[in-house]
Amino acid sequence: MTTAADRRMPASVRMRRALTNGRVTAVLIMLPPALILFTFFVMLPLGESAWYSFFNWNGYGAPSNFVGLENYDRILNHSVFHIAVGNTVKIVVISLIVQMPLAMLLALLIYKKTPTNAVFRLIFFLPYILAEVAAGLIWSFVFDGNYGVTASIAGGLGLDNVFILSDPDWAFAAIMTVIVWKYFGFHMMIYIAALQSVPQDQIEAARIEGARRLQVIRYVQIPAIKPAIIVSAFFAIIGALQVFDVIIPLTNGGPSNQTHTIVTYLYTFGLTRLNIGFGSAVGVILFVGAVTVALFYQRIFMKRAQG
């Protein structure tokens, strides 16, 4: 912390003192590599995508067919893009009202350090460790109407084969089930770490005052881990905007383009069709949306939590 006496010192003396303290040295050593990596792997690709989005370009050679904002106009008027945005919003909502409460419930049940709880933590966290594509392939077998688990259950009940992933009314519900199953363990571990940091004397004091289990959770534990909940919600929202690997092996955006998210829409209508300019425009829209959400969330919720 800078004092009045420090401010009266000559600039050269203050600089030498800062260098002695190591702060400036640490910045000079650690900042350039980070800036170089950020520039080459984030800013330059982003700038190129923004440039390509103004062209009708298939990815071969230099872009030359300048179309201006035509790609953006096509995207905003494309009905499948509207479906993709709606599906992305649905994933955000389900992540907040289903996935996070489920993770919280399980965290409250197994946050104490016991051998049994350690086993349950491992079991619930395993889906998150599993690769997204592998999870999608596993659940595509579960939902298979001919040979999968769904077919076995339907056959055991004497019903006709059920093809969930081919049904426009049920396919996206199946995808959201997989997403909740895949990622709730991540949020559960955040809550477990936060719950273990709550001072035990606060909980004991509440119990001595006559608080019941639910009252302790509501008035002591939940308020104490509020920063962890805010961070968890941020990860859930940003993660929902990027869902891709789970959907491709399950439905590949079908049936009839009903299960696309923004990222799978970019992949299907941009990359796979060699319409790189169109896909770049989708990427720019996604980037702007994600940054806007992140800045808004940080400004409103994270600063409020810190305050």
Buried (B, 14 or more C-beta within 10 A) or exposed (E): EEEEEEEEBEEEEBEEEEEEEEEBEEEEEEEEEEEEEEEEEEEEEBEEBBBBBBBBBBBEEEBEEEBEEBBBEBBEEBEBBEBBBEBBBBBBEBBBEBBBEBBBEBBBEBBEEEEEBEEBBEEBBEBBEBEBEEBBBBBBEBBBBEEBEBBEEBEEEEEEEBBBBBBEEBBBEBBBBBBBBBBBBBBBBBBBEBBEEBEEEEBEEBBEEEBEEEEBBEEBBBEBBEEBBBBBBBBBBBBBBBBBBBBBBBBBBBBEBBBBBBBBBBBBBBBEEEBBBBBBBBBBBBBEBBEEBBEEBEEEBBEEEEE
